[in-house]
Amino acid sequence: MESSTPADDKTPGDRLVMQILYGLHTLAWFSGGTFAVIALLINYIRRADESEGLYRLHHSYMIATFWWTLLWLVLLAPLWLLFLLPGWLAYFLVLLWYLYRCIRGWLRFNADRPPQDLPTDSPPSP
């Protein structure tokens, strides 16, 4: 008998939606953030109705990535007052971090893994 993973219960359409959401988040910088806002709304709607833990984790991961990115952009906005270079550099670093989170989450989703390693209750072995 084959062992089934939690993601086996999902339809190909559910997986496709997650792929599209990760794609929208990843391409958000090319749309001035519009794609990210659209994906964020869908993430909130889908997460509320999601029964599968892995999918809920990925929705939460994308939501957290969006809000942390927005927070960093707002906090770093005053650097634009110090001429262009500090602002460009700060926003470029936020862009790299955002892309890293999106691509890492997307790759882990494709491998049917949670977006981040979950802490274990047992202490590490010596």
Phi and psi in degrees as a GROMACS rama.xvg file:
@    title "Ramachandran Plot"
@    xaxis  label "Phi"
@    yaxis  label "Psi"
@TYPE xy
-76.8593  144.84  GLU-2
-85.0986  138.919  SER-3
-105.381  140.805  SER-4
-93.4179  159.354  THR-5
-56.9424  -31.4056  PRO-6
-72.6305  -13.0267  ALA-7
-66.126  -23.9673  ASP-8
-76.7205  -12.3478  ASP-9
-85.6271  150.256  LYS-10
-84.4035  160.982  THR-11
-58.2161  -30.2493  PRO-12
-65.0827  -37.225  GLY-13
-65.1631  -42.2603  ASP-14
-64.9965  -39.6964  ARG-15
-62.854  -40.5908  LEU-16
-60.1197  -44.093  VAL-17
-63.4795  -39.8544  MET-18
-61.5205  -43.8046  GLN-19
-64.4031  -42.0309  ILE-20
-62.8762  -44.4364  LEU-21
-63.1422  -38.6241  TYR-22
-63.0289  -43.5497  GLY-23
-62.666  -44.184  LEU-24
-63.2151  -41.3969  HIS-25
-66.3712  -36.1066  THR-26
-91.0409  7.17002  LEU-27
-58.2312  -34.3909  ALA-28
-66.2078  -26.4393  TRP-29
-80.1241  -11.1813  PHE-30
-112.795  12.6162  SER-31
68.2869  23.3069  GLY-32
92.1417  -7.15576  GLY-33
-60.8795  -44.2633  THR-34
-60.9432  -38.1723  PHE-35
-66.3572  -39.6214  ALA-36
-66.299  -42.2712  VAL-37
-61.1305  -47.8733  ILE-38
-63.6997  -38.426  ALA-39
-60.2879  -45.2695  LEU-40
-61.025  -43.5814  LEU-41
-66.0274  -38.6357  ILE-42
-58.1389  -45.8637  ASN-43
-63.142  -43.849  TYR-44
-65.4634  -48.223  ILE-45
-68.4501  -37.7594  ARG-46
-63.7269  -37.175  ARG-47
-63.1839  -31.483  ALA-48
-100.38  2.06423  ASP-49
-82.2607  130.768  GLU-50
-101.571  -19.245  SER-51
-84.409  123.048  GLU-52
-59.5614  -41.9787  GLY-53
-61.99  -42.1494  LEU-54
-69.4208  -39.3045  TYR-55
-60.4896  -42.4854  ARG-56
-60.8046  -42.104  LEU-57
-69.2143  -38.5669  HIS-58
-61.6982  -46.1998  HIS-59
-62.5897  -37.7401  SER-60
-63.015  -45.4164  TYR-61
-65.8591  -39.2309  MET-62
-63.2593  -47.0503  ILE-63
-62.99  -40.3232  ALA-64
-60.5066  -43.2027  THR-65
-60.4147  -51.3716  PHE-66
-68.6801  -37.5039  TRP-67
-65.3174  -38.6736  TRP-68
-64.0415  -45.9896  THR-69
-60.8691  -42.3979  LEU-70
-59.6386  -47.0292  LEU-71
-62.4348  -39.619  TRP-72
-64.245  -40.0485  LEU-73
-68.6216  -45.4462  VAL-74
-65.0742  -31.802  LEU-75
-90.6063  -5.46996  LEU-76
-56.6408  -37.2591  ALA-77
-60.7651  -19.0834  PRO-78
-63.442  -23.3126  LEU-79
-65.5202  -21.9867  TRP-80
-74.197  -16.1602  LEU-81
-94.958  38.325  LEU-82
80.8241  -177.018  PHE-83
-80.8424  -37.0395  LEU-84
-58.2298  -50.0357  LEU-85
-60.9746  -38.6649  PRO-86
-66.6363  -44.9981  GLY-87
-61.8647  -44.679  TRP-88
-63.3905  -45.6191  LEU-89
-62.8918  -46.4172  ALA-90
-67.9331  -33.0715  TYR-91
-65.2536  -41.0031  PHE-92
-65.1875  -38.4951  LEU-93
-65.1018  -40.8782  VAL-94
-59.0957  -45.8312  LEU-95
-61.857  -42.9896  LEU-96
-63.0612  -43.4169  TRP-97
-62.3357  -46.8403  TYR-98
-63.1635  -40.6316  LEU-99
-58.4578  -47.8862  TYR-100
-62.1163  -44.1516  ARG-101
-64.6785  -48.1131  CYS-102
-67.8241  -41.9329  ILE-103
-62.3882  -45.7158  ARG-104
-63.0007  -41.6782  GLY-105
-62.508  -45.5183  TRP-106
-63.5896  -41.1994  LEU-107
-68.9473  -34.0972  ARG-108
-63.6745  -43.7822  PHE-109
-62.2759  -26.5106  ASN-110
-92.4906  9.18333  ALA-111
56.3465  41.23  ASP-112
-117.715  154.947  ARG-113
-64.9288  157.31  PRO-114
-64.0446  -26.9053  PRO-115
-135.016  153.486  GLN-116
-68.1892  130.38  ASP-117
-82.8061  140.845  LEU-118
-67.0117  146.398  PRO-119
-99.7214  155.361  THR-120
-79.1163  -22.4984  ASP-121
-87.5304  145.122  SER-122
-70.6501  155.272  PRO-123
-63.7352  145.873  PRO-124
-78.601  147.726  SER-125
